[in-house]
Amino acid sequence: MKSISYDTAIQKIYKYTDRLAKEGKLQAKKDNFTIVLPLERRQAVIMRVAENDDGKRQVSFDISDCVFTMNQMKNTVLNIFEEDK
């Protein structure tokens, strides 16, 4: 099984973020967002970008060795977000 370093995983997430921005799906400098890089053995690297308590943009990473991903609920959104997105 292939093994990658933490730095390589982070680079992959940043490249994916750049791709989303180029496709117009994300405004990386303005939007709050989370990206999950799932790996084998239920491992995952999770990047969150959001404003902190001081109103400054903050990037944080979470590394987990036990992540379970449920199937997407089709045609369903949370009622706490704007529906026109």
LUMMI-977559 format. One record per residue: residue in three letters; residue number from 0; y, x, z of N, C-alpha, C in turn. Coordinates in Angstrom, 1 decimal. Layout:
<logus>
<logu code="ala" pos="NUM" n_v="Y" n_u="X" n_w="Z" ca_v="Y" ca_u="X" ca_w="Z" c_v="Y" c_u="X" c_w="Z"/>
...
</logus>
This chain:
<logus>
<logu code="met" pos="0" n_v="-1.2" n_u="0.8" n_w="0.0" ca_v="0.0" ca_u="0.0" ca_w="0.0" c_v="1.2" c_u="0.9" c_w="0.0"/>
<logu code="lys" pos="1" n_v="2.2" n_u="0.5" n_w="-0.8" ca_v="3.5" ca_u="1.3" ca_w="-0.9" c_v="4.3" c_u="1.1" c_w="0.4"/>
<logu code="ser" pos="2" n_v="5.0" n_u="2.2" n_w="0.8" ca_v="5.8" ca_u="2.2" ca_w="1.9" c_v="7.2" c_u="2.6" c_w="1.5"/>
<logu code="ile" pos="3" n_v="8.3" n_u="1.9" n_w="2.0" ca_v="9.6" ca_u="2.3" ca_w="1.7" c_v="10.4" c_u="2.6" c_w="3.0"/>
<logu code="ser" pos="4" n_v="11.4" n_u="3.3" n_w="2.9" ca_v="12.3" ca_u="3.7" ca_w="4.1" c_v="13.3" c_u="2.5" c_w="4.4"/>
<logu code="tyr" pos="5" n_v="13.8" n_u="2.6" n_w="5.6" ca_v="14.9" ca_u="1.6" ca_w="6.0" c_v="16.0" c_u="1.7" c_w="5.0"/>
<logu code="asp" pos="6" n_v="16.4" n_u="2.9" n_w="4.7" ca_v="17.6" ca_u="3.2" ca_w="3.7" c_v="17.3" c_u="2.5" c_w="2.4"/>
<logu code="thr" pos="7" n_v="16.1" n_u="2.7" n_w="1.9" ca_v="15.7" ca_u="2.1" ca_w="0.6" c_v="15.8" c_u="0.6" c_w="0.6"/>
<logu code="ala" pos="8" n_v="15.3" n_u="0.0" n_w="1.7" ca_v="15.4" ca_u="-1.4" ca_w="1.9" c_v="16.8" c_u="-1.9" c_w="1.9"/>
<logu code="ile" pos="9" n_v="17.7" n_u="-1.2" n_w="2.6" ca_v="19.1" ca_u="-1.6" ca_w="2.6" c_v="19.7" c_u="-1.5" c_w="1.3"/>
<logu code="gln" pos="10" n_v="19.4" n_u="-0.4" n_w="0.5" ca_v="19.9" ca_u="-0.2" ca_w="-0.8" c_v="19.5" c_u="-1.4" c_w="-1.7"/>
<logu code="lys" pos="11" n_v="18.2" n_u="-1.8" n_w="-1.6" ca_v="17.7" ca_u="-3.0" ca_w="-2.4" c_v="18.5" c_u="-4.2" c_w="-2.1"/>
<logu code="ile" pos="12" n_v="18.8" n_u="-4.4" n_w="-0.8" ca_v="19.6" ca_u="-5.6" ca_w="-0.4" c_v="21.0" c_u="-5.6" c_w="-1.0"/>
<logu code="tyr" pos="13" n_v="21.7" n_u="-4.4" n_w="-0.9" ca_v="23.0" ca_u="-4.3" ca_w="-1.5" c_v="23.0" c_u="-4.5" c_w="-3.0"/>
<logu code="lys" pos="14" n_v="22.0" n_u="-3.9" n_w="-3.7" ca_v="21.9" ca_u="-4.1" ca_w="-5.1" c_v="21.7" c_u="-5.6" c_w="-5.5"/>
<logu code="tyr" pos="15" n_v="20.9" n_u="-6.3" n_w="-4.7" ca_v="20.7" ca_u="-7.7" ca_w="-4.9" c_v="22.0" c_u="-8.5" c_w="-4.6"/>
<logu code="thr" pos="16" n_v="22.8" n_u="-8.1" n_w="-3.6" ca_v="24.1" ca_u="-8.7" ca_w="-3.3" c_v="25.0" c_u="-8.5" c_w="-4.5"/>
<logu code="asp" pos="17" n_v="25.1" n_u="-7.3" n_w="-5.0" ca_v="25.9" ca_u="-7.0" ca_w="-6.2" c_v="25.5" c_u="-7.9" c_w="-7.4"/>
<logu code="arg" pos="18" n_v="24.2" n_u="-8.1" n_w="-7.6" ca_v="23.7" ca_u="-8.9" ca_w="-8.7" c_v="24.2" c_u="-10.4" c_w="-8.5"/>
<logu code="leu" pos="19" n_v="24.0" n_u="-10.9" n_w="-7.3" ca_v="24.5" ca_u="-12.3" ca_w="-7.0" c_v="26.0" c_u="-12.4" c_w="-7.3"/>
<logu code="ala" pos="20" n_v="26.7" n_u="-11.4" n_w="-6.9" ca_v="28.2" ca_u="-11.5" ca_w="-7.1" c_v="28.5" c_u="-11.5" c_w="-8.6"/>
<logu code="lys" pos="21" n_v="27.8" n_u="-10.6" n_w="-9.4" ca_v="28.1" ca_u="-10.6" ca_w="-10.8" c_v="27.7" c_u="-11.9" c_w="-11.5"/>
<logu code="glu" pos="22" n_v="26.7" n_u="-12.5" n_w="-11.0" ca_v="26.2" ca_u="-13.8" ca_w="-11.6" c_v="27.1" c_u="-15.0" c_w="-11.1"/>
<logu code="gly" pos="23" n_v="28.1" n_u="-14.7" n_w="-10.2" ca_v="29.0" ca_u="-15.7" ca_w="-9.8" c_v="28.4" c_u="-16.6" c_w="-8.7"/>
<logu code="lys" pos="24" n_v="27.3" n_u="-16.2" n_w="-8.1" ca_v="26.7" ca_u="-17.1" ca_w="-7.1" c_v="27.2" c_u="-16.8" c_w="-5.7"/>
<logu code="leu" pos="25" n_v="28.0" n_u="-15.7" n_w="-5.6" ca_v="28.4" ca_u="-15.2" ca_w="-4.3" c_v="29.7" c_u="-14.5" c_w="-4.4"/>
<logu code="gln" pos="26" n_v="30.6" n_u="-14.7" n_w="-3.5" ca_v="31.8" ca_u="-13.9" ca_w="-3.4" c_v="31.6" c_u="-13.0" c_w="-2.2"/>
<logu code="ala" pos="27" n_v="31.1" n_u="-11.8" n_w="-2.4" ca_v="30.7" ca_u="-11.0" ca_w="-1.3" c_v="31.8" c_u="-10.6" c_w="-0.3"/>
<logu code="lys" pos="28" n_v="33.0" n_u="-10.6" n_w="-0.8" ca_v="34.1" ca_u="-10.2" ca_w="0.1" c_v="34.7" c_u="-11.4" c_w="0.9"/>
<logu code="lys" pos="29" n_v="34.3" n_u="-12.6" n_w="0.5" ca_v="34.8" ca_u="-13.8" ca_w="1.2" c_v="33.7" c_u="-14.7" c_w="1.9"/>
<logu code="asp" pos="30" n_v="32.6" n_u="-14.8" n_w="1.2" ca_v="31.5" ca_u="-15.7" ca_w="1.7" c_v="30.8" c_u="-15.2" c_w="2.9"/>
<logu code="asn" pos="31" n_v="30.4" n_u="-16.1" n_w="3.8" ca_v="29.4" ca_u="-15.8" ca_w="4.9" c_v="28.1" c_u="-16.1" c_w="4.3"/>
<logu code="phe" pos="32" n_v="27.1" n_u="-15.1" n_w="4.4" ca_v="25.8" ca_u="-15.3" ca_w="3.8" c_v="24.8" c_u="-14.4" c_w="4.5"/>
<logu code="thr" pos="33" n_v="23.5" n_u="-14.8" n_w="4.2" ca_v="22.4" ca_u="-14.1" ca_w="4.7" c_v="21.4" c_u="-13.8" c_w="3.6"/>
<logu code="ile" pos="34" n_v="20.9" n_u="-12.6" n_w="3.6" ca_v="19.9" ca_u="-12.2" ca_w="2.6" c_v="18.6" c_u="-11.7" c_w="3.3"/>
<logu code="val" pos="35" n_v="17.5" n_u="-12.2" n_w="2.9" ca_v="16.2" ca_u="-11.8" ca_w="3.5" c_v="15.4" c_u="-11.1" c_w="2.5"/>
<logu code="leu" pos="36" n_v="15.0" n_u="-9.9" n_w="2.8" ca_v="14.0" ca_u="-9.1" ca_w="2.0" c_v="12.7" c_u="-9.1" c_w="2.7"/>
<logu code="pro" pos="37" n_v="11.8" n_u="-10.0" n_w="2.2" ca_v="10.5" ca_u="-10.1" ca_w="2.8" c_v="9.6" c_u="-9.0" c_w="2.3"/>
<logu code="leu" pos="38" n_v="8.7" n_u="-8.5" n_w="3.2" ca_v="7.8" ca_u="-7.4" ca_w="2.8" c_v="6.4" c_u="-7.9" c_w="3.2"/>
<logu code="glu" pos="39" n_v="5.4" n_u="-7.1" n_w="2.9" ca_v="4.0" ca_u="-7.4" ca_w="3.3" c_v="3.9" c_u="-7.3" c_w="4.9"/>
<logu code="arg" pos="40" n_v="2.8" n_u="-7.8" n_w="5.4" ca_v="2.5" ca_u="-7.9" ca_w="6.8" c_v="3.5" c_u="-8.6" c_w="7.6"/>
<logu code="arg" pos="41" n_v="4.2" n_u="-9.6" n_w="7.0" ca_v="5.2" ca_u="-10.4" ca_w="7.6" c_v="6.4" c_u="-9.7" c_w="8.0"/>
<logu code="gln" pos="42" n_v="6.6" n_u="-8.5" n_w="7.5" ca_v="7.8" ca_u="-7.7" ca_w="7.8" c_v="9.0" c_u="-8.2" c_w="7.0"/>
<logu code="ala" pos="43" n_v="10.2" n_u="-8.1" n_w="7.5" ca_v="11.4" ca_u="-8.5" ca_w="6.8" c_v="12.6" c_u="-7.7" c_w="7.3"/>
<logu code="val" pos="44" n_v="13.5" n_u="-7.5" n_w="6.3" ca_v="14.9" ca_u="-7.0" ca_w="6.6" c_v="15.8" c_u="-8.1" c_w="6.3"/>
<logu code="ile" pos="45" n_v="16.7" n_u="-8.4" n_w="7.3" ca_v="17.6" ca_u="-9.5" ca_w="7.2" c_v="19.0" c_u="-9.0" c_w="7.3"/>
<logu code="met" pos="46" n_v="19.9" n_u="-9.3" n_w="6.3" ca_v="21.3" ca_u="-8.9" ca_w="6.3" c_v="22.1" c_u="-10.2" c_w="6.5"/>
<logu code="arg" pos="47" n_v="23.1" n_u="-10.1" n_w="7.4" ca_v="24.0" ca_u="-11.2" ca_w="7.6" c_v="25.4" c_u="-10.7" c_w="7.5"/>
<logu code="val" pos="48" n_v="26.2" n_u="-11.4" n_w="6.7" ca_v="27.6" ca_u="-11.1" ca_w="6.6" c_v="28.4" c_u="-12.3" c_w="7.0"/>
<logu code="ala" pos="49" n_v="29.3" n_u="-12.1" n_w="8.0" ca_v="30.1" ca_u="-13.2" ca_w="8.5" c_v="31.3" c_u="-12.6" c_w="9.4"/>
<logu code="glu" pos="50" n_v="32.2" n_u="-13.5" n_w="9.7" ca_v="33.3" ca_u="-13.0" ca_w="10.6" c_v="32.8" c_u="-12.9" c_w="12.0"/>
<logu code="asn" pos="51" n_v="33.3" n_u="-11.9" n_w="12.7" ca_v="32.9" ca_u="-11.8" ca_w="14.1" c_v="33.9" c_u="-12.6" c_w="15.0"/>
<logu code="asp" pos="52" n_v="33.9" n_u="-12.4" n_w="16.3" ca_v="34.8" ca_u="-13.2" ca_w="17.2" c_v="36.2" c_u="-12.8" c_w="16.9"/>
<logu code="asp" pos="53" n_v="36.5" n_u="-11.6" n_w="16.4" ca_v="37.9" ca_u="-11.2" ca_w="16.2" c_v="38.4" c_u="-11.6" c_w="14.8"/>
<logu code="gly" pos="54" n_v="37.5" n_u="-12.3" n_w="14.0" ca_v="37.9" ca_u="-12.7" ca_w="12.7" c_v="37.7" c_u="-11.7" c_w="11.6"/>
<logu code="lys" pos="55" n_v="37.1" n_u="-10.5" n_w="12.0" ca_v="36.9" ca_u="-9.5" ca_w="11.0" c_v="35.5" c_u="-9.6" c_w="10.4"/>
<logu code="arg" pos="56" n_v="35.3" n_u="-9.3" n_w="9.1" ca_v="34.0" ca_u="-9.4" ca_w="8.4" c_v="33.1" c_u="-8.3" c_w="9.0"/>
<logu code="gln" pos="57" n_v="31.9" n_u="-8.7" n_w="9.3" ca_v="30.9" ca_u="-7.9" ca_w="9.9" c_v="29.6" c_u="-8.0" c_w="9.1"/>
<logu code="val" pos="58" n_v="29.0" n_u="-6.8" n_w="8.9" ca_v="27.6" ca_u="-6.8" ca_w="8.3" c_v="26.6" c_u="-6.4" c_w="9.3"/>
<logu code="ser" pos="59" n_v="25.6" n_u="-7.2" n_w="9.5" ca_v="24.6" ca_u="-6.8" ca_w="10.5" c_v="23.2" c_u="-6.9" c_w="9.9"/>
<logu code="phe" pos="60" n_v="22.3" n_u="-6.1" n_w="10.3" ca_v="20.9" ca_u="-6.0" ca_w="9.8" c_v="20.0" c_u="-6.3" c_w="11.0"/>
<logu code="asp" pos="61" n_v="18.9" n_u="-7.0" n_w="10.7" ca_v="17.8" ca_u="-7.3" ca_w="11.6" c_v="16.5" c_u="-6.9" c_w="11.0"/>
<logu code="ile" pos="62" n_v="15.7" n_u="-6.2" n_w="11.7" ca_v="14.4" ca_u="-5.7" ca_w="11.2" c_v="13.4" c_u="-6.5" c_w="12.0"/>
<logu code="ser" pos="63" n_v="12.4" n_u="-7.1" n_w="11.4" ca_v="11.4" ca_u="-7.8" ca_w="12.1" c_v="10.0" c_u="-7.5" c_w="11.5"/>
<logu code="asp" pos="64" n_v="9.0" n_u="-7.5" n_w="12.4" ca_v="7.7" ca_u="-7.2" ca_w="12.0" c_v="6.8" c_u="-8.5" c_w="12.0"/>
<logu code="cys" pos="65" n_v="7.5" n_u="-9.7" n_w="12.3" ca_v="6.7" ca_u="-10.9" ca_w="12.3" c_v="7.6" c_u="-12.1" c_w="11.9"/>
<logu code="val" pos="66" n_v="7.8" n_u="-12.2" n_w="10.6" ca_v="8.6" ca_u="-13.3" ca_w="10.0" c_v="7.7" c_u="-14.3" c_w="9.3"/>
<logu code="phe" pos="67" n_v="7.9" n_u="-15.5" n_w="9.5" ca_v="7.2" ca_u="-16.6" ca_w="8.8" c_v="8.2" c_u="-17.4" c_w="8.0"/>
<logu code="thr" pos="68" n_v="8.0" n_u="-17.5" n_w="6.7" ca_v="8.9" ca_u="-18.2" ca_w="5.8" c_v="8.3" c_u="-19.6" c_w="5.4"/>
<logu code="met" pos="69" n_v="8.9" n_u="-20.6" n_w="5.7" ca_v="8.4" ca_u="-22.0" ca_w="5.3" c_v="8.8" c_u="-22.2" c_w="3.9"/>
<logu code="asn" pos="70" n_v="8.1" n_u="-23.2" n_w="3.3" ca_v="8.5" ca_u="-23.6" ca_w="1.9" c_v="9.8" c_u="-24.3" c_w="1.9"/>
<logu code="gln" pos="71" n_v="10.5" n_u="-24.1" n_w="0.9" ca_v="11.8" ca_u="-24.8" ca_w="0.7" c_v="11.7" c_u="-26.3" c_w="0.7"/>
<logu code="met" pos="72" n_v="12.5" n_u="-27.0" n_w="1.3" ca_v="12.5" ca_u="-28.4" ca_w="1.3" c_v="13.3" c_u="-28.9" c_w="0.1"/>
<logu code="lys" pos="73" n_v="12.7" n_u="-29.3" n_w="-0.9" ca_v="13.3" ca_u="-29.7" ca_w="-2.2" c_v="14.3" c_u="-30.9" c_w="-2.0"/>
<logu code="asn" pos="74" n_v="15.4" n_u="-30.9" n_w="-2.7" ca_v="16.4" ca_u="-32.0" ca_w="-2.7" c_v="16.8" c_u="-32.3" c_w="-1.3"/>
<logu code="thr" pos="75" n_v="16.9" n_u="-31.3" n_w="-0.4" ca_v="17.3" ca_u="-31.6" ca_w="1.0" c_v="18.3" c_u="-30.5" c_w="1.4"/>
<logu code="val" pos="76" n_v="19.4" n_u="-30.9" n_w="2.1" ca_v="20.4" ca_u="-30.0" ca_w="2.6" c_v="20.7" c_u="-30.4" c_w="4.0"/>
<logu code="leu" pos="77" n_v="21.3" n_u="-29.4" n_w="4.8" ca_v="21.7" ca_u="-29.7" ca_w="6.1" c_v="23.0" c_u="-30.5" c_w="6.1"/>
<logu code="asn" pos="78" n_v="23.2" n_u="-31.5" n_w="6.9" ca_v="24.4" ca_u="-32.3" ca_w="6.9" c_v="25.6" c_u="-31.7" c_w="7.5"/>
<logu code="ile" pos="79" n_v="25.5" n_u="-30.4" n_w="8.0" ca_v="26.6" ca_u="-29.8" ca_w="8.6" c_v="27.4" c_u="-28.9" c_w="7.6"/>
<logu code="phe" pos="80" n_v="26.9" n_u="-28.8" n_w="6.4" ca_v="27.6" ca_u="-28.0" ca_w="5.4" c_v="28.2" c_u="-29.0" c_w="4.3"/>
<logu code="glu" pos="81" n_v="29.2" n_u="-28.4" n_w="3.6" ca_v="29.8" ca_u="-29.2" ca_w="2.5" c_v="28.8" c_u="-29.5" c_w="1.5"/>
<logu code="glu" pos="82" n_v="28.7" n_u="-30.7" n_w="1.0" ca_v="27.7" ca_u="-31.1" ca_w="0.0" c_v="28.0" c_u="-30.7" c_w="-1.4"/>
<logu code="asp" pos="83" n_v="29.3" n_u="-30.3" n_w="-1.6" ca_v="29.7" ca_u="-30.0" ca_w="-3.0" c_v="29.4" c_u="-28.5" c_w="-3.4"/>
<logu code="lys" pos="84" n_v="28.8" n_u="-27.8" n_w="-2.5" ca_v="28.5" ca_u="-26.3" ca_w="-2.9" c_v="27.3" c_u="-26.2" c_w="-3.8"/>
</logus>
